Amino acid sequence: MNILIKNLGSGVKKVIINDPNTYNSLSFQTLNSLLNTFKKLDKDNSTKVIVLEGAGKGFSAGHNLKEVRELKKRSKYLKLFNLCSKVMIQIVERLIPPIIDGSLAWCQLFSEPGAGSDLAGLQTRAIKDGDEWIITGQKVWTSGGHLAEKGMLIARTDIDAPKHQGITYFAFDMDQPGVEVRPLKEMTGRALFNEVFIDEARVSNDDVIGGIGNGWAVANTTLMVERSSLGSGGPEPVAVPAGTKAGRLEKKVGEYVLNAGGNIESDGGRGLDIKWLSDLAQKVGSSGDPVVRQEIVKLHILGEVNRLNMLRAKAGGSKTGAEGNLAKLAMSELVRRSRDVGNLIIGADGMLSSSSSSFDGRVQEATIFSPAPSIYGGTDQVQRNIVGERVLGLPKEPGPNKETPFKELLQN
Ligand SMILES: Cc1cc2nc3c(=O)[nH]c(=O)nc-3n(C[C@H](O)[C@H](O)[C@H](O)COP(=O)(O)OP(=O)(O)OC[C@H]3O[C@@H](n4cnc5c(N)ncnc54)[C@H](O)[C@@H]3O)c2cc1C
């Protein structure tokens, strides 16, 4: 048995196990060699993703699940670890490096006018045409759609299949005939998200991610990663729009690092930063006020508890599998509380925008943005449903039989 390493660029490394005996399970010896390889790869801290390919017969995604879980648990060196089928490896090689180096921007084409919380009720259709699929439908609330070159699109490929089974996940080109992106203006005055109208646009069969009809599982993986990253706590990272359309690729990193913690270009929002709030309290002379002090500390504690929970989950200590949902709920709460603390500190000035406010309008901006986190990535109510049903084992919401073909269901 030998292990080959191929550098795919941008921190993506492919590890190929050349073991003719590999079939359905990895031997203890192979597992140990892999862990040693991962340790070496991570030495200079430059590895972002490791794609594992087995050259033995029958080695593909779905096999070795127990071993993969074990490897994930034991390999604290890995940022992300995947056991991939051959098709998936080609997709990873093609699509992941430009995501990591920021040269291509992506958006999420999931929600539709009639499918938000009930995402599996989506109506956008994909119809097979030779080696391609023809896509027609409408997406909405597409954050960054105007800046994206690619979209992760879910569409219905089989209306005879039950609702959750006839969906496929595509890597979709945004710049093509039949795709119209229209901005939606928010109450902040900005237009971070869009409506996307798709009329007979095309996507290659090579850009199906995770297999035809398996889009629901892939979309749920995307959402779970999104929820855990949205709720990962701590100061807001420097978020710079990726891709060529945003025109940021030529700028220096330092220009963005200076803005860390209050980045107006970010499409997310973790609320007002604790340090910023403490400085504000000092500036207005309320840092001695016991109520202000108490509220700032409460915010700090909630943020820390959430951050440590997420670190524990990422280190393999997940007890429930719902840490992403819990983190997202905590983040919505943190954003709301930080809004309230900001307004508690500056009072009526919190109603003023940047041009009129004595404190650059950040509290007002945070106030009008604050409803968003409890909606995007799945609403708070939906997170609670997931925790209730999947973790606590509460009865599922009443609904039609899961096996009913989509075309026979009442449409939204
Ligand atoms: C800032 C922002 C950015 C977004 N970015 C994107 C994006 O990039 N891509 C994308 O695809 N989507 C995006 N979305 C859309 C977001 O995922 C949806 O808005 C969200 O899933 C809710 O769907 P909806 O708006 O259709 O509300 P609905 O599903 O119609 O829900 C309306 C209300 O009913 C409640 N509700 C619905 N069903 C249940 C239930 N079963 N039990 C209890 N309560 C329920 C909801 O909690 C909510 O309060 C974004 C949204 C926002 C606000």
The ligand as a Gaussian input file, in Angstrom:
#p B3LYP/6-31G(d) Opt

LIG

0 1
 C      -30.920000      38.609000       4.664000
 C      -31.414000      37.347000       3.987000
 C      -30.582000      36.683000       3.110000
 C      -31.029000      35.515000       2.475000
 N      -30.191000      34.910000       1.571000
 C      -30.617000      33.827000       0.875000
 C      -29.809000      33.257000      -0.141000
 O      -28.704000      33.696000      -0.417000
 N      -30.290000      32.203000      -0.830000
 C      -31.506000      31.651000      -0.570000
 O      -31.860000      30.677000      -1.214000
 N      -32.323000      32.194000       0.387000
 C      -31.902000      33.262000       1.122000
 N      -32.719000      33.832000       2.069000
 C      -34.066000      33.299000       2.244000
 C      -34.314000      32.571000       3.550000
 O      -33.659000      31.325000       3.570000
 C      -35.829000      32.441000       3.689000
 O      -36.346000      33.751000       3.799000
 C      -36.210000      31.629000       4.895000
 O      -35.886000      30.268000       4.712000
 C      -37.713000      31.752000       5.229000
 O      -38.498000      31.509000       4.119000
 P      -39.665000      32.524000       3.697000
 O      -39.091000      33.896000       3.624000
 O      -40.308000      31.962000       2.468000
 O      -40.676000      32.501000       4.916000
 P      -41.828000      31.449000       5.185000
 O      -41.280000      30.075000       5.008000
 O      -43.017000      31.807000       4.394000
 O      -42.098000      31.671000       6.727000
 C      -42.925000      32.734000       7.221000
 C      -43.029000      32.589000       8.738000
 O      -43.679000      31.343000       9.072000
 C      -42.856000      30.569000       9.952000
 N      -42.966000      29.153000       9.585000
 C      -42.969000      28.621000       8.340000
 N      -43.049000      27.269000       8.399000
 C      -43.088000      26.952000       9.727000
 C      -43.165000      25.717000      10.433000
 N      -43.229000      24.562000       9.781000
 N      -43.180000      25.781000      11.782000
 C      -43.111000      26.952000      12.458000
 N      -43.050000      28.165000      11.833000
 C      -43.034000      28.160000      10.486000
 C      -41.437000      31.064000       9.682000
 O      -40.599000      30.809000      10.789000
 C      -41.656000      32.538000       9.436000
 O      -41.758000      33.221000      10.667000
 C      -32.321000      34.987000       2.745000
 C      -33.149000      35.657000       3.654000
 C      -32.717000      36.827000       4.272000
 C      -33.638000      37.516000       5.241000

